[in-house]
Amino acid sequence: MKRLTRAPNLITAQHWMNVLSTAGVPCQLHNRYLNGALGEIPADQCAPEIWIVDDRDETLALRILEGARNGPASNARPWRCAKCGEVLEAQFTVCWQCGTARDPLND
């Protein structure tokens, strides 16, 4: 198990956890409840941390997080849901109409 990164806040940490889990990278969220100890414990030790279960996933996980931090490219095109045909903007990874996940291989 290896620490991958620290997040600026719990909401961002949970989002990154969701992105990694969706990509199949097993990970854990540490320091979830330490924000209440801020002041008693140094701030850099209270930040939420994401740990990957398998150290071999580090390169992949860092690349996935970089994409999550930056969002879609400015020239990213909309995509069509394979199930219901709804056209969605590039930043969406799940169809709002039917809940089907985007298949990046069929964009």
PyMOL commands that set and color helices and strands:
alter all, ss='L'
color gray80, all
select helices_A, chain A and resi 10-22+34-37+43-46+55-70+104-106
alter helices_A, ss='H'
color red, helices_A
select strands_A, chain A and resi 2-6+27-30+49-52+79-80+87-88
alter strands_A, ss='S'
color yellow, strands_A
deselect
rebuild
show_as cartoon
